[in-house]
Amino acid sequence: MKKLFRYSIFLFVCSALFYGCSVVPLDYSNYENINYQKFKEINKNRTHVLIDLANQELTIKTPYSSKTYPISSSAYGIGSVRNSLKTPLGAHVISEKIGKGAKIGSVFKARKFTGEVVEPITERIDIKEDVITTRILWLDGLEKGRNKGGNVDSKSRYIYIHGTAEEGLIGEPASLGCIRMKNMDVIKLFNRVRKGTQVLIY
């Protein structure tokens, strides 16, 4: 019985370390203009995601490893106001994970699978429609007045990290506010994060 209890404790500790204890969102209400260094300091023992808009890169960090992927942020620049089509800055949390098990290239509208599966365009072509594919990680802001609440609320603006049909534009600003990733990359990210994982866009 003692061995079973010790084994259960061991599994719990290993699980907490693996997922970076990132299930419960942190309280950022006491921080104004939270920056990379503060976020990194808070999350040093937690799995977290850093999105660098200047370099069009997303990095997932765990206590033991880090992996960087190219992304596309908004073609309209940086901003948080509703209907601006811009990418918001600041601390966020993954509030929903959508698309688990869907085929690569599966198309989503209003977060529902449409039944359509597309082949991503690898040439540098900008198509008219913003096609959301494969996986969705729905972001919720953590900083009131900056990316949460009122007309700057990231969640009500439907700011996602998601796959795209326009893979040829990854690496440059091209989206309508969301963070686009290559389809295989967003699957890898999806599998490594949980609801509650913190995300900093800077």
C-alpha positions in Angstrom: 0.0 0.0 0.0 2.9 2.4 0.9 4.5 1.6 -2.4 1.3 2.3 -4.3 0.9 5.6 -2.5 4.6 6.6 -3.2 4.1 5.7 -6.8 1.0 7.8 -7.0 2.8 10.8 -5.6 5.7 10.2 -8.0 3.3 10.2 -11.0 1.6 13.4 -9.8 5.0 15.2 -9.4 6.2 14.1 -12.8 2.9 15.2 -14.4 3.1 18.6 -12.8 6.7 19.1 -14.0 5.9 17.9 -17.5 3.0 20.3 -18.0 4.8 23.1 -16.3 2.0 23.5 -13.7 0.3 25.7 -16.2 -3.3 24.7 -15.8 -4.3 27.6 -13.5 -3.8 31.1 -15.0 -1.6 33.4 -13.0 -2.9 36.7 -11.6 -1.4 39.5 -13.6 -3.7 42.2 -12.2 -0.9 43.8 -10.2 1.4 44.2 -13.3 1.2 47.1 -15.6 2.9 46.9 -19.0 4.1 43.4 -18.3 7.2 42.7 -20.4 9.3 39.8 -21.6 11.6 39.8 -18.6 8.8 39.9 -16.0 6.9 37.2 -17.8 10.0 35.0 -18.1 10.7 35.4 -14.4 7.2 34.5 -13.4 7.1 31.4 -15.7 10.6 30.1 -15.3 9.4 26.8 -13.9 6.3 26.6 -16.1 5.5 25.7 -19.7 4.8 29.0 -21.5 4.7 30.5 -25.0 6.6 33.6 -26.2 5.5 35.3 -29.5 8.0 37.7 -30.9 6.3 39.9 -33.4 9.5 41.7 -34.5 11.0 38.4 -35.6 7.8 36.7 -36.5 8.6 33.7 -34.2 6.8 31.7 -31.6 8.8 29.9 -28.9 7.4 27.2 -26.5 9.5 26.9 -23.4 9.4 24.2 -20.7 11.7 23.9 -17.7 13.8 21.5 -19.8 13.6 22.6 -23.4 12.6 25.2 -25.9 11.4 25.1 -29.6 10.9 28.0 -32.0 8.6 28.2 -35.0 8.0 30.8 -37.6 4.6 32.6 -37.5 2.5 35.3 -39.2 0.9 38.1 -37.2 -1.4 40.8 -38.5 -0.8 42.5 -41.8 -2.4 45.6 -40.2 0.1 45.8 -37.3 -0.1 45.8 -33.6 -3.2 46.8 -31.6 -6.0 45.6 -29.3 -9.1 47.5 -30.4 -12.1 45.5 -31.6 -12.4 45.4 -35.4 -8.9 46.8 -35.9 -7.7 43.4 -37.4 -4.5 44.0 -35.4 -2.5 41.6 -33.2 -2.7 42.5 -29.5 0.3 42.6 -27.2 0.7 41.4 -23.6 0.0 38.4 -21.4 -2.6 35.9 -22.5 -3.7 32.4 -21.6 -4.9 29.5 -23.8 -8.6 29.4 -22.9 -9.7 26.7 -25.4 -8.1 24.0 -27.5 -10.1 23.1 -30.7 -9.5 20.5 -33.4 -7.9 17.6 -31.6 -7.6 14.7 -33.9 -8.6 16.6 -37.0 -6.8 15.9 -40.3 -4.1 18.3 -41.3 -5.7 21.0 -43.5 -9.2 20.6 -41.9 -11.0 23.9 -42.3 -12.8 25.5 -39.3 -15.4 28.3 -39.3 -16.7 29.7 -36.0 -14.5 27.0 -34.4 -16.5 24.2 -36.1 -15.1 21.7 -38.6 -16.7 22.5 -42.0 -16.1 19.1 -43.5 -13.6 20.6 -45.9 -9.9 19.7 -46.0 -7.5 21.8 -48.0 -3.9 21.5 -49.2 -1.9 24.4 -47.8 -0.5 26.9 -50.4 3.3 26.9 -50.1 3.9 29.6 -52.6 3.9 33.3 -51.5 0.3 33.9 -52.4 -2.2 36.0 -50.4 -5.7 34.6 -51.0 -8.8 36.7 -50.2 -10.3 34.5 -47.4 -8.6 33.9 -44.1 -8.8 30.1 -43.9 -8.3 28.7 -40.4 -7.0 25.1 -40.5 -6.0 22.1 -38.5 -5.9 23.4 -34.9 -7.1 26.4 -32.9 -5.7 27.7 -29.6 -8.1 30.5 -28.4 -6.4 33.2 -26.4 -7.8 35.2 -23.5 -6.1 38.4 -22.3 -4.9 38.7 -18.8 -4.3 42.5 -18.6 -7.4 44.6 -18.0 -7.6 47.6 -20.3 -4.9 46.3 -22.5 -6.2 42.9 -23.9 -9.0 42.1 -21.5 -12.4 43.7 -21.2 -14.3 46.5 -23.1 -13.3 47.0 -26.7 -9.8 45.5 -26.3 -10.8 42.0 -25.2 -8.7 39.4 -27.0 -11.1 36.5 -26.4 -14.2 38.4 -27.8 -12.0 39.5 -30.7 -11.4 35.7 -31.4 -7.7 36.0 -31.3 -6.3 32.5 -32.0 -3.1 30.7 -32.7 -4.1 28.5 -35.7 -3.0 26.7 -38.8 -3.4 28.5 -42.2 -4.0 27.7 -45.8 -1.3 30.3 -46.7 1.8 28.6 -45.5 3.9 30.5 -48.1 3.3 33.7 -46.1 4.5 32.4 -42.8 7.4 34.5 -41.6 5.9 37.8 -42.4 2.8 39.8 -41.2 -0.1 38.5 -43.2 -3.0 37.6 -40.8 -6.2 39.5 -39.8 -5.1 39.7 -36.2 -4.5 36.1 -35.2 -1.2 34.2 -35.0 -0.8 31.9 -37.9 1.4 28.8 -38.0 2.3 26.1 -40.5 -0.1 23.2 -40.1 2.4 20.6 -38.8 3.9 23.2 -36.4 0.5 24.1 -34.9 -0.2 20.4 -34.3 3.1 20.1 -32.4 2.4 23.1 -30.3 -1.2 22.0 -29.7 0.1 18.7 -28.3 2.5 20.4 -25.9 0.3 23.0 -24.3 -2.8 22.8 -22.1 -5.7 25.1 -21.3 -4.2 27.6 -18.9 -0.8 27.7 -20.5 0.5 31.3 -20.5 1.3 33.2 -23.7 3.1 36.5 -24.0 2.9 38.5 -27.3 5.5 41.2 -27.5 
